[in-house]
C-alpha cells in the first residue's frame, strides 16, 4: 500500500461539451480546434476558417449527435471518467485521485493549481490515451511543461504511453471475453482506433506503431490467429489522407465478402464517448445492417475494476 498523503494522481481525458447544445459544443470545439497540436495550420489562416465556416456548420450537427448518447448524469465521457477516477481512488486511499480534461472543464491547469494549493508535492498526470500521439498526449505534456515552472516545489510525472502494459492489455482482453460470454462471438474482431492525418505519421508520430502493438498484444492475450482480427482507424476529418485502413469501409468490405457477425472494440479510448457510441455503436451498426451484417460493439473499459486496477498500478509505478 502506497502511503503518500502529499501525492496525487490526475487522470486526464480529452474533454466534452457541458451540454448537448450548439452553444456549448461551439465553445468546446473552439478550444479543441485551436490547439496547434490538433490543427497545425497557422492561426492567421486557420482562425477565419474555424470561426467563419467550421464552427457555424459543425456545432449544431455535433450537438444533435451528442444528444443521442447523452446520459442522465451528463456527457458519457465525463460520467465514465469521473467514475474511473473514483474507482482508482478506492484502490489508492492514501493518494489523492482527481480527473481533468484537456479541453473544457474541469480544466487540466485548474486541477493542477488546486492540487498544488492543497499541498500536493508529487503529481502523476495520467493521460487516458493508451497509445502516445503528438495530437493527444503531447498536448497534455505541453500544458504540464508550461505549468511546472510556476510551481517549483511540485514534481510532476507524466505517463506517456501504456499501449502494451500487461495489466491494461489483460483488462481489455477480459472485457472482450466477457462480451463474448454474454452475446456470443462474431466471425471477426475489429479494432477501431481514432485516426490521425497520415502526414503526422510520416513526420515521425509513433501513434500507428503503438496502435499496432496494442492490437497485437490484445489479440495474443485472446489467442486469436492473424486472420481472426483486423486493425482499423475511424473518425477521419477533412479531405486529406489519414491513417488507413479506414474503419467503416473495411467493415463494409467484410460484409460484402459474406461476413455476417462482426465484433468491434475501440481500445484507443479509455472511456466511451461520442466517437465510440454515436459513430461506432450507432452509426457503424446501422450501415452494416443495411449490408446484411450484424455488428456488435464491445464497450470501452470505462470504470471496470480491471481498468481501475491497471491504471492504479501504472500510477504507482510512475512514482517509483
C-alpha positions as CSV (number, residue, x, y, z in Angstrom):
1,X,0.0,0.0,0.0
2,X,1.4,3.4,-1.0
3,X,1.3,5.8,1.9
4,X,1.8,9.3,0.2
5,X,-0.5,12.0,1.6
6,X,1.3,14.7,-0.4
7,X,0.9,12.8,-3.7
8,X,-1.9,13.0,-6.3
9,X,-2.9,11.2,-9.5
10,X,-4.6,13.3,-12.1
11,X,-6.4,11.2,-14.8
12,X,-6.8,13.4,-17.9
13,X,-9.2,12.8,-20.7
14,X,-9.8,14.7,-23.9
15,X,-12.9,16.7,-22.9
16,X,-16.5,17.3,-23.7
17,X,-19.1,20.0,-24.1
18,X,-21.0,20.7,-20.9
19,X,-24.4,20.2,-22.5
20,X,-25.6,18.7,-25.8
21,X,-26.4,22.2,-27.2
22,X,-25.0,24.1,-30.1
23,X,-23.5,27.0,-28.0
24,X,-21.8,24.5,-25.6
25,X,-20.5,22.4,-28.5
26,X,-19.2,25.6,-30.2
27,X,-17.3,26.6,-27.1
28,X,-15.8,23.2,-26.8
29,X,-14.8,22.8,-30.4
30,X,-13.4,26.3,-30.5
31,X,-10.9,25.4,-27.8
32,X,-10.2,21.9,-29.2
33,X,-9.7,23.0,-32.7
34,X,-7.5,26.0,-31.7
35,X,-4.8,23.6,-30.3
36,X,-1.8,23.7,-32.7
37,X,-1.3,20.0,-31.8
38,X,-4.7,19.2,-33.2
39,X,-4.7,21.6,-36.2
40,X,-1.2,22.7,-37.4
41,X,-2.4,25.3,-39.8
42,X,-1.1,28.8,-39.0
43,X,-3.6,30.7,-36.9
44,X,-3.8,33.6,-39.3
45,X,-5.1,31.2,-41.9
46,X,-7.0,28.8,-39.7
47,X,-8.9,31.1,-37.3
48,X,-11.1,32.8,-40.1
49,X,-11.9,29.4,-41.4
50,X,-12.6,28.0,-38.0
51,X,-14.9,30.8,-36.8
52,X,-16.4,31.7,-40.2
53,X,-17.2,28.2,-41.5
54,X,-16.4,25.2,-39.4
55,X,-17.9,26.2,-36.0
56,X,-21.2,27.5,-37.5
57,X,-21.6,24.3,-39.6
58,X,-20.4,21.7,-37.1
59,X,-21.8,23.0,-33.8
60,X,-25.4,22.2,-34.4
61,X,-24.7,18.9,-36.1
62,X,-22.4,17.8,-33.4
63,X,-24.9,18.8,-30.7
64,X,-27.5,16.6,-32.3
65,X,-25.1,13.7,-32.2
66,X,-24.2,14.3,-28.5
67,X,-27.9,14.4,-27.7
68,X,-28.3,10.8,-29.0
69,X,-25.8,9.4,-26.5
70,X,-26.1,11.9,-23.5
71,X,-26.7,10.2,-20.2
72,X,-29.0,11.4,-17.4
73,X,-25.8,12.3,-15.4
74,X,-24.2,14.2,-18.3
75,X,-21.8,13.5,-21.1
76,X,-20.7,9.8,-21.3
77,X,-17.1,10.8,-21.4
78,X,-17.4,12.9,-18.3
79,X,-19.5,10.4,-16.4
80,X,-17.2,7.5,-17.1
81,X,-14.0,9.5,-16.5
82,X,-15.3,10.6,-13.1
83,X,-16.4,7.1,-12.1
84,X,-13.0,5.8,-13.2
85,X,-11.2,8.3,-11.0
86,X,-13.4,7.3,-8.1
87,X,-12.7,3.7,-8.7
88,X,-9.0,4.4,-8.7
89,X,-9.3,6.5,-5.5
90,X,-10.9,3.5,-3.8
91,X,-7.8,1.4,-4.7
92,X,-5.4,4.1,-3.6
93,X,-6.9,5.6,-0.4
94,X,-3.7,7.4,0.7
95,X,-3.3,9.1,-2.6
96,X,-5.5,11.9,-3.9
97,X,-7.1,10.9,-7.2
98,X,-8.8,13.5,-9.4
99,X,-9.8,13.8,-13.0
100,X,-9.4,16.6,-15.5
101,X,-10.0,17.4,-19.2
102,X,-7.5,18.8,-21.7
103,X,-10.3,20.8,-23.3
104,X,-13.3,22.1,-21.3
105,X,-13.9,21.5,-17.6
106,X,-12.6,20.6,-15.2
107,X,-9.5,22.1,-16.9
108,X,-6.1,20.4,-16.6
109,X,-4.3,23.5,-15.4
110,X,-7.1,24.4,-12.9
111,X,-6.9,21.0,-11.3
112,X,-3.1,21.2,-11.1
113,X,-3.4,24.5,-9.4
114,X,-5.9,23.1,-7.0
115,X,-3.8,20.1,-6.1
116,X,-0.7,22.4,-5.5
117,X,-2.8,24.6,-3.3
118,X,-3.9,21.6,-1.3
119,X,-0.3,20.7,-0.5
120,X,0.4,18.1,-3.1
121,X,4.1,17.9,-3.8
122,X,4.1,14.9,-6.3
123,X,1.6,14.7,-9.0
124,X,1.3,11.9,-11.6
125,X,-0.5,13.1,-14.7
126,X,-2.1,10.1,-16.4
127,X,-3.4,10.9,-19.9
128,X,-6.2,8.5,-20.7
129,X,-4.7,7.8,-24.1
130,X,-3.1,4.3,-24.1
131,X,-1.2,5.0,-27.3
132,X,1.0,8.0,-27.4
133,X,0.5,10.6,-30.1
134,X,1.6,14.2,-30.7
135,X,-2.1,15.1,-31.2
136,X,-3.1,13.9,-27.7
137,X,-0.6,13.0,-25.0
138,X,1.9,15.6,-26.3
139,X,-0.7,18.4,-25.9
140,X,-1.2,17.4,-22.3
141,X,2.6,17.4,-21.9
142,X,2.8,20.9,-23.3
143,X,0.4,22.2,-20.7
144,X,2.2,20.4,-17.9
145,X,5.5,21.8,-19.1
146,X,4.1,25.4,-19.2
147,X,2.6,24.9,-15.7
148,X,5.6,23.4,-14.0
149,X,7.9,26.5,-13.7
150,X,5.3,28.4,-11.8
151,X,5.3,25.6,-9.1
152,X,8.9,24.7,-8.5
153,X,8.0,22.8,-5.3
154,X,5.8,20.3,-7.1
155,X,7.2,17.3,-9.1
156,X,5.0,16.3,-12.0
157,X,5.5,12.9,-13.6
158,X,3.6,12.2,-16.9
159,X,2.7,8.7,-18.0
160,X,3.4,8.9,-21.8
161,X,2.1,5.6,-23.0
162,X,0.7,2.3,-21.8
163,X,-0.1,0.6,-25.1
164,X,1.3,-2.8,-24.1
165,X,1.1,-2.6,-20.4
166,X,0.3,-6.2,-19.3
167,X,-2.4,-5.2,-16.8
168,X,-4.1,-2.9,-19.3
169,X,-3.9,-5.5,-22.1
170,X,-5.4,-8.1,-19.9
171,X,-8.2,-5.8,-18.9
172,X,-9.1,-5.1,-22.5
173,X,-8.9,-8.8,-23.3
174,X,-11.1,-9.7,-20.4
175,X,-13.7,-7.1,-21.4
176,X,-13.8,-8.8,-24.8
177,X,-14.1,-12.2,-23.3
178,X,-17.0,-11.0,-21.1
179,X,-18.8,-9.6,-24.1
180,X,-18.3,-12.9,-26.0
181,X,-19.7,-14.8,-23.0
182,X,-22.9,-12.8,-22.9
183,X,-23.6,-12.0,-26.5
184,X,-21.7,-14.7,-28.4
185,X,-18.6,-14.3,-30.6
186,X,-18.5,-12.8,-34.0
187,X,-16.7,-14.2,-37.0
188,X,-14.2,-11.3,-37.0
189,X,-12.9,-8.9,-34.3
190,X,-12.2,-5.4,-35.5
191,X,-10.0,-3.0,-33.5
192,X,-11.1,0.6,-34.3
193,X,-8.7,3.3,-33.2
194,X,-9.1,7.1,-33.6
195,X,-7.2,8.1,-36.7
196,X,-4.7,10.9,-37.3
197,X,-3.5,12.5,-40.6
198,X,-1.0,10.4,-42.4
199,X,1.4,13.3,-42.7
200,X,1.9,13.3,-38.9
201,X,2.9,9.6,-39.0
202,X,5.2,10.3,-41.9
203,X,6.8,13.1,-39.8
204,X,7.5,10.6,-37.0
205,X,4.4,10.4,-34.8
206,X,4.7,6.9,-33.4
207,X,0.9,6.5,-32.9
208,X,0.3,3.9,-35.7
209,X,3.0,1.7,-34.3
210,X,1.6,2.0,-30.8
211,X,-1.9,1.1,-32.1
212,X,-0.5,-1.9,-33.9
213,X,1.4,-3.0,-30.8
214,X,-1.8,-2.7,-28.7
215,X,-3.9,-4.7,-31.2
216,X,-1.3,-7.4,-31.5
217,X,-0.9,-7.7,-27.7
218,X,-4.7,-7.9,-27.1
219,X,-5.1,-10.5,-29.9
220,X,-2.3,-12.6,-28.5
221,X,-3.9,-12.4,-25.0
222,X,-7.1,-13.7,-26.6
223,X,-5.3,-16.4,-28.5
224,X,-6.5,-15.1,-31.9
225,X,-4.9,-16.1,-35.1
226,X,-3.9,-13.3,-37.5
227,X,-6.9,-13.9,-39.8
228,X,-9.4,-13.5,-37.0
229,X,-8.8,-9.8,-36.3
230,X,-8.3,-6.5,-38.2
231,X,-6.9,-3.1,-37.1
232,X,-8.7,0.0,-38.5
233,X,-8.9,3.7,-37.9
234,X,-12.0,5.9,-37.5
235,X,-13.1,9.5,-37.1
236,X,-11.4,10.9,-40.2
237,X,-11.9,14.7,-40.6
238,X,-11.4,16.8,-43.7
239,X,-10.2,15.7,-47.1
240,X,-6.5,14.8,-46.5
241,X,-5.3,11.3,-46.2
242,X,-5.5,9.8,-42.7
243,X,-4.2,6.5,-41.3
244,X,-5.6,3.5,-43.1
245,X,-7.4,1.2,-43.3
246,X,-10.5,3.3,-42.6
247,X,-12.9,1.5,-40.3
248,X,-16.3,1.8,-41.9
249,X,-15.2,0.9,-45.5
250,X,-13.3,-2.0,-44.1
251,X,-16.4,-3.2,-42.3
252,X,-18.5,-2.8,-45.5
253,X,-15.9,-4.9,-47.4
254,X,-16.2,-7.6,-44.8
255,X,-20.0,-7.7,-45.2
256,X,-19.7,-7.8,-48.9
257,X,-17.4,-10.8,-48.6
258,X,-20.1,-12.6,-46.6
259,X,-19.0,-12.0,-43.0
260,X,-22.3,-11.8,-41.1
261,X,-21.3,-11.2,-37.5
262,X,-18.6,-8.7,-36.6
263,X,-17.4,-7.5,-33.2
264,X,-15.9,-4.0,-32.9
265,X,-13.8,-2.8,-29.9
266,X,-12.1,0.6,-29.5
267,X,-9.0,0.1,-27.3
268,X,-7.7,3.6,-28.1
269,X,-10.4,5.1,-26.0
270,X,-10.3,4.7,-22.2
271,X,-14.0,5.6,-21.8
272,X,-17.0,5.6,-24.1
273,X,-17.7,8.9,-25.8
274,X,-19.3,10.5,-28.9
275,X,-16.8,8.7,-31.2
276,X,-17.5,5.2,-29.8
277,X,-21.2,5.5,-29.0
278,X,-22.6,7.6,-31.8
279,X,-20.1,6.9,-34.6
280,X,-19.4,3.3,-34.0
281,X,-22.1,1.7,-31.8
282,X,-24.9,3.5,-33.6
283,X,-23.5,4.6,-37.0
284,X,-21.4,1.6,-38.0
285,X,-24.1,-0.8,-36.8
286,X,-26.7,0.9,-38.9
287,X,-24.7,1.0,-42.1
288,X,-23.6,-2.7,-41.7
289,X,-27.2,-3.8,-41.1
290,X,-28.0,-2.2,-44.4
291,X,-25.4,-4.5,-46.0
292,X,-26.8,-7.6,-44.3
293,X,-24.3,-7.9,-41.5
294,X,-24.7,-7.7,-37.7
295,X,-22.2,-5.6,-35.8
296,X,-21.9,-5.8,-32.1
297,X,-20.0,-3.1,-30.3
298,X,-17.9,-4.1,-27.2
299,X,-17.9,-1.1,-24.8
300,X,-14.8,0.6,-23.6
301,X,-13.4,-0.4,-20.2
302,X,-14.8,2.7,-18.5
303,X,-14.8,2.2,-14.7
304,X,-14.4,-1.6,-14.8
305,X,-12.5,-2.9,-11.8
306,X,-9.8,-4.3,-14.0
307,X,-9.3,-0.9,-15.7
308,X,-9.1,1.0,-12.4
309,X,-6.6,-1.6,-11.1
310,X,-4.4,-1.4,-14.2
311,X,-4.3,2.4,-14.2
312,X,-3.7,2.5,-10.4
313,X,-0.7,0.2,-10.8
314,X,0.6,2.3,-13.7
315,X,0.3,5.4,-11.5
316,X,2.1,3.8,-8.5
317,X,4.9,2.6,-10.9
318,X,5.4,6.2,-12.1
319,X,6.1,7.3,-8.6
320,X,8.9,4.7,-8.1
